[in-house]
Amino acid sequence: MSIKVQNLTKVYGEQIALNQINFSVKKGEIVGFLGPNGAGKSTLMKILTTYIDATEGDAWVNEHHVQSEPLLVQKSVGYLPEHNPLYLDLYVREYLEFNANVYRTDKNRIEEVIQLTGLTPESHKKIGQLSKGYRQRVGLATALLHNPDVLILDEPTTGLDPNQLVEIRELIKTIGKDKTVFLSTHIMQEVEAICDRVIIIRKGEIVADHKLEELYAIQNEQVIEVEFDFKVEEQFIKRLPDIRSYRNIHDTQWELIFDSTQDMRSVVVDFANEMGVRAVSIQQKNKSLEAIFREKTSL
């Protein structure tokens, strides 16, 4: 396992930040770690990167124990914290050379990570002259300098514009082809675009841990979007069997949510026939990850 967490607990005074959590991450997985503010995400990442110690329990990275083998863990991990610490007065290459000396890494690796992270056009500039997106690239390049097996990224896309989001997303997916990536983010579209698996944490406890397709499949409901050729009144829509909720998207378009795992499209088509209208388009949709997240974290 690239990451293994066993009965991990962290207490700050009287506040329990992490409460007996357990999970493992296999080599080569890209895992999204989700939770509301204060749920314990950054605390766990700091424990995994040896910045702080757990109160109880154990964690291993690349089979190295985070408390008893911190130096071996640090060699195995590339870490990009939420607030990317950079020396703004240094040039990009100068900053990477400084970190290469810290890691005792071959200087040839600097050019490799500059190319990998797409920093080449900006590598002659001071970090303070770079956009937020390129500063994040510098942070990723630094995390990759010592060629770690595991990348831990805390909110890697915070504050980026849409174009920068796409660039960093593609970069993380490329890196994830041969490294384990464990990332925290509030942007659900990023998780859906990048991650193989999702772990959701609430008040220091894991409330969901599934591969994305499994997470969608286990929801005991079905979402159908339908457009009729004529307007159908709400009083008739609510008579549909097993209907939990509904929303008029626009005029003749409806989003219907059923308490059922069976395919309800045929039921909607039969309903349309009975109403003397026709379903001109109908599609089954997954509940969005955002909706699942809200349900899991608002209990």
Secondary structure as GFF3:
##gff-version 3
##sequence-region A 1 299
A	DSSP	beta_strand	3	12	.	.	.	ID=ss1
A	DSSP	beta_strand	15	25	.	.	.	ID=ss2
A	DSSP	beta_strand	30	34	.	.	.	ID=ss3
A	DSSP	alpha_helix	41	48	.	.	.	ID=ss4
A	DSSP	beta_strand	56	61	.	.	.	ID=ss5
A	DSSP	beta_strand	64	65	.	.	.	ID=ss6
A	DSSP	alpha_helix	70	76	.	.	.	ID=ss7
A	DSSP	beta_strand	77	80	.	.	.	ID=ss8
A	DSSP	alpha_helix	92	103	.	.	.	ID=ss9
A	DSSP	alpha_helix	108	116	.	.	.	ID=ss10
A	DSSP	three_ten_helix	120	122	.	.	.	ID=ss11
A	DSSP	three_ten_helix	127	129	.	.	.	ID=ss12
A	DSSP	alpha_helix	132	144	.	.	.	ID=ss13
A	DSSP	beta_strand	150	154	.	.	.	ID=ss14
A	DSSP	alpha_helix	162	175	.	.	.	ID=ss15
A	DSSP	beta_strand	180	184	.	.	.	ID=ss16
A	DSSP	alpha_helix	188	194	.	.	.	ID=ss17
A	DSSP	beta_strand	197	202	.	.	.	ID=ss18
A	DSSP	beta_strand	205	211	.	.	.	ID=ss19
A	DSSP	alpha_helix	212	217	.	.	.	ID=ss20
A	DSSP	beta_strand	222	228	.	.	.	ID=ss21
A	DSSP	alpha_helix	234	237	.	.	.	ID=ss22
A	DSSP	beta_strand	243	250	.	.	.	ID=ss23
A	DSSP	beta_strand	253	258	.	.	.	ID=ss24
A	DSSP	alpha_helix	265	275	.	.	.	ID=ss25
A	DSSP	beta_strand	279	285	.	.	.	ID=ss26
A	DSSP	alpha_helix	289	297	.	.	.	ID=ss27
###
